[in-house]
Amino acid sequence: MIPQVKKTNEDMTLKTKYLMYPSSLLYGLSMAFGVPYMWRYALLILLTVVLTFMIDEPIRGRVRKMVTVLLFLFFVGTLMGLVLIAGKLLILVGLNG
């Protein structure tokens, strides 16, 4: 018999990881490449709605899951965007200096 590992609420499933982090990177890329705010937030809402129905997290209620996905995409995507902007600035300074 295979021992079962108890899953905690803090653990994300692999499917969720493979969907959420690339989507956050897409939002971060839209920040780094200077996409206008209106289109950036439209992308954020579109990704939130799509991922809410695609992920398989055991969160009760669609609204609660949607808010969780929105906050994750916003915060992780913003952090990725800031890292990409900093990398872009370092490359530009390195090429000019």
C-alpha positions in Angstrom: 0.0 0.0 0.0 1.3 3.5 -0.9 1.4 5.9 2.1 -0.7 9.0 1.5 0.8 12.3 2.2 -1.6 14.6 4.0 -2.3 17.7 1.8 -2.5 21.0 3.6 -4.3 24.1 2.4 -1.1 25.9 1.8 0.0 23.4 -0.9 -0.8 24.3 -4.5 -1.5 21.5 -6.9 0.8 21.1 -9.9 -1.9 22.0 -12.3 -2.5 25.3 -10.4 1.3 26.0 -10.3 1.6 25.4 -14.0 -1.3 27.7 -14.7 -0.8 30.5 -12.2 2.9 31.3 -12.5 3.0 31.7 -16.3 -0.2 33.8 -16.1 1.5 36.0 -13.5 4.6 36.2 -15.7 2.3 37.3 -18.6 0.9 40.1 -16.4 4.4 41.0 -15.4 5.5 41.2 -19.0 2.7 43.5 -19.7 4.0 45.8 -17.0 7.6 45.6 -18.2 6.7 46.4 -21.8 4.6 49.4 -20.9 1.2 48.1 -21.9 -1.4 50.9 -21.1 -3.2 50.5 -17.8 -6.6 49.8 -19.3 -5.4 46.9 -21.3 -3.2 45.6 -18.5 -6.2 45.4 -16.1 -8.4 43.9 -18.8 -5.8 41.2 -19.2 -5.8 40.7 -15.4 -9.6 40.3 -15.3 -9.6 38.0 -18.3 -6.9 35.8 -16.8 -8.7 35.8 -13.5 -12.0 34.6 -15.0 -10.4 31.9 -17.1 -8.1 30.6 -14.3 -11.0 30.5 -11.8 -12.6 27.8 -13.9 -9.4 26.0 -14.8 -7.6 25.5 -11.5 -8.5 22.7 -9.2 -7.9 24.2 -5.8 -10.3 23.0 -3.0 -11.6 26.6 -2.4 -15.3 26.7 -1.6 -17.3 29.1 -3.7 -16.5 30.6 -7.1 -16.3 34.2 -5.8 -13.8 33.3 -3.1 -11.7 31.3 -5.6 -11.9 34.3 -8.1 -10.7 36.7 -5.4 -7.9 34.4 -4.5 -6.8 34.1 -8.1 -7.1 37.8 -8.7 -4.9 38.7 -5.7 -2.3 36.0 -6.6 -2.1 37.2 -10.2 -1.9 40.8 -9.1 0.7 40.5 -6.4 2.9 37.8 -7.9 2.6 39.4 -11.4 3.5 42.8 -10.0 6.6 41.4 -8.3 7.6 39.6 -11.5 7.0 42.8 -13.5 9.2 44.8 -11.1 12.0 42.3 -11.5 11.7 42.4 -15.2 11.7 46.2 -15.2 14.8 46.2 -13.0 16.5 43.7 -15.3 15.6 45.8 -18.3 17.1 48.9 -16.7 20.3 47.0 -15.8 20.7 45.9 -19.4 20.1 49.4 -20.7 22.6 50.9 -18.2 25.1 48.2 -19.0 24.8 48.8 -22.8 25.1 52.6 -22.4 27.8 52.7 -19.8 
